[in-house]
Amino acid sequence: MGWVYPLLANRSVLKLLLVVNVIGTVYGYYWYGWQLKETPAKFLIFVPDSPTASLFFVIVLVAFLMRKNWPLIEALAIVTLFKYGIWAVVMNILVYFVEGELSWAGYMLIFSHFAMAVQGLLYAPFYRLKWWHLIVAAIWTLHNDVIDYVFFMLPRYEMLNRYIPEIGYFTFWLSILSLGIAYYLCVRPNHYKLEIK
C-alpha cells in the first residue's frame, strides 16, 4: 500500500479528481433541481446533500493544489462524503428490493456514491483536523438530519415513503458512524499524517 499515498498526492491525480468532482457536483445540483424548486428558501442549503458533500471535497482539492489545508472544510468533507455516499448506496439497494429492479441510473448512483465515500476516506491522512472542526461538522450533519426527517426535506424516493421512520433512524446512526470514522482517522492522537508535496 506504500505506493497509494504518493499517487494520491500527485498533482495530476488531484487535478483529475478535481475535474471529476466538479462535474459530479454540478450534475448533483441539477439532479436536485426539481426538488429545490419546491423547497422553502430557509431549507435550500440543507436539501442537496450529496452535491454539497462533493462541493466540500472540491474545495479541499483546490486547497491541496495550492499546498494548503483548510481543516474545517476537510472535516465537513470526510463526514458528509462517507455519510451521503453510503446512504445513497443503501437507499438504491433498498429500492431494488422494494421494486424488484433498479434502473441504470440507480446502478450509476450506487457506483458514484460508493466512490464518493471511498475518496473521502483515502485522503484522510492528508487532513489536519482538530476537535473543534469535527464538532462543527457534527452540528452541521446532525442538524441536517433534523431538517431531513423532522421537516421532511430528505431526498425523495416515493417508493420508500413507508420506510421513512426506519430510514431516519438509520441515517442518524450513519451520521454517528461517519463522525466516529473521522475522529479515528483524523483527530485521535497518533493518527497517520501525510503532506501534499
C-alpha positions in Angstrom: 0.0 0.0 0.0 3.0 2.3 0.2 2.5 3.4 -3.4 -1.0 4.6 -2.9 -0.4 7.8 -0.9 2.3 9.2 -3.3 -0.2 8.6 -6.1 -3.0 10.4 -4.2 -0.6 13.3 -3.6 0.3 13.5 -7.3 -0.8 16.8 -8.8 -2.1 15.2 -12.0 -4.3 12.9 -9.9 -5.5 15.8 -7.8 -6.4 17.7 -10.9 -8.2 14.7 -12.4 -10.2 14.2 -9.2 -11.0 17.9 -9.1 -12.5 17.7 -12.7 -14.5 14.6 -11.8 -15.8 16.1 -8.6 -16.8 19.4 -10.2 -18.7 17.5 -12.9 -20.4 15.3 -10.3 -21.2 18.3 -8.1 -22.8 20.2 -11.0 -24.8 17.1 -12.0 -25.8 16.5 -8.4 -27.3 20.0 -8.1 -29.0 19.6 -11.4 -30.5 16.2 -10.2 -32.0 18.0 -7.2 -33.3 20.9 -9.3 -37.0 19.8 -9.3 -36.9 19.3 -5.5 -35.1 22.6 -4.9 -37.9 24.4 -6.8 -40.4 23.2 -4.3 -38.2 23.8 -1.2 -38.7 26.8 1.1 -35.7 29.1 0.9 -34.7 28.6 4.5 -34.1 24.9 3.9 -32.3 25.2 0.5 -28.8 24.8 1.8 -29.7 21.5 3.5 -31.5 19.7 0.7 -28.9 18.8 -1.9 -26.8 16.5 0.5 -24.5 14.6 -1.9 -23.6 17.5 -4.2 -22.8 19.7 -1.2 -20.6 16.9 0.2 -18.7 16.7 -3.1 -18.5 20.5 -3.2 -16.7 20.4 0.2 -14.3 17.9 -1.4 -13.8 20.2 -4.4 -12.7 23.0 -2.1 -10.4 20.5 -0.3 -8.8 19.6 -3.6 -8.3 23.2 -4.6 -6.6 23.8 -1.3 -4.3 20.8 -1.8 -3.4 22.1 -5.2 -2.4 25.3 -3.5 -0.4 23.2 -0.9 -2.8 24.4 1.8 -5.1 22.7 4.4 -8.5 24.1 5.2 -9.4 21.8 8.1 -13.0 22.8 8.7 -13.8 22.1 5.1 -11.8 18.8 5.4 -13.9 17.8 8.4 -17.2 18.6 6.6 -15.9 16.7 3.5 -14.8 13.5 5.2 -18.0 13.2 7.3 -20.5 14.1 4.6 -18.8 12.2 1.8 -18.9 9.0 3.8 -22.4 9.6 5.2 -24.2 10.5 2.0 -22.1 8.2 -0.2 -23.1 5.2 1.9 -26.6 6.5 2.4 -27.2 6.6 -1.3 -25.8 3.2 -1.9 -28.1 1.7 0.8 -31.2 3.6 -0.4 -30.7 2.4 -4.0 -30.2 -1.2 -2.8 -33.4 -0.8 -0.8 -35.2 0.5 -4.0 -34.0 -2.7 -5.7 -35.5 -4.9 -3.0 -38.8 -2.9 -2.8 -39.3 -2.6 -6.6 -37.6 -5.8 -7.7 -35.5 -3.9 -10.2 -33.2 -0.9 -10.5 -32.7 1.5 -13.4 -29.4 2.1 -15.0 -29.4 5.5 -13.1 -29.7 3.6 -9.8 -26.7 1.5 -10.6 -24.8 4.6 -11.6 -25.8 6.3 -8.3 -24.5 3.2 -6.4 -21.2 3.3 -8.1 -20.6 7.0 -8.0 -21.7 7.4 -4.4 -19.6 4.5 -3.2 -16.6 6.1 -5.0 -17.5 9.4 -3.2 -17.4 7.7 0.2 -14.1 6.0 -0.6 -12.3 9.1 -1.9 -13.1 11.0 1.3 -11.5 8.2 3.4 -8.5 7.7 1.1 -7.4 11.4 1.7 -7.8 11.2 5.5 -4.1 11.1 6.2 -3.7 14.5 4.4 -6.3 16.3 6.5 -5.4 18.4 9.6 -8.5 18.2 11.8 -8.8 19.4 15.4 -11.6 18.6 17.8 -13.4 21.8 17.1 -13.5 21.2 13.3 -15.2 17.8 14.0 -17.6 19.4 16.4 -18.7 21.9 13.8 -19.1 19.1 11.3 -21.2 17.2 13.8 -23.5 20.1 14.3 -23.9 20.6 10.6 -24.5 16.8 10.0 -26.9 16.2 12.8 -28.8 19.5 12.1 -29.2 18.3 8.5 -30.8 15.0 9.8 -33.3 17.1 11.7 -34.1 19.2 8.6 -34.5 16.0 6.6 -36.6 13.9 9.0 -38.4 16.4 11.1 -39.2 18.9 8.3 -39.2 16.1 5.6 -36.7 17.8 3.3 -34.9 14.5 2.6 -34.2 13.3 -1.0 -37.4 11.9 -2.4 -37.7 8.2 -3.2 -41.5 7.8 -3.3 -41.3 4.0 -3.4 -39.6 4.2 0.1 -42.0 6.5 1.8 -43.4 3.8 4.0 -39.9 3.3 5.5 -39.2 7.0 6.4 -39.0 6.4 10.2 -36.6 3.5 9.7 -34.6 5.4 7.2 -34.4 8.4 9.6 -33.2 6.1 12.4 -30.6 4.5 10.1 -29.4 7.9 8.9 -28.9 9.2 12.4 -26.6 6.3 13.3 -24.9 6.6 10.0 -24.1 10.2 11.0 -22.6 9.0 14.3 -20.6 6.3 12.4 -19.3 8.9 10.0 -18.2 11.2 12.8 -16.5 8.3 14.6 -14.6 7.4 11.5 -13.5 11.0 11.0 -12.3 11.1 14.6 -10.4 7.8 14.3 -8.7 8.6 11.0 -8.1 12.3 11.6 -8.3 13.6 15.2 -7.2 10.9 17.6 -3.7 11.1 19.0 -1.0 9.4 16.8 -3.2 9.2 13.7 -1.3 8.8 10.4 -0.3 12.1 8.8 1.0 12.9 5.3 1.8 16.1 3.4 0.8 17.1 -0.1 4.1 17.8 -1.9 
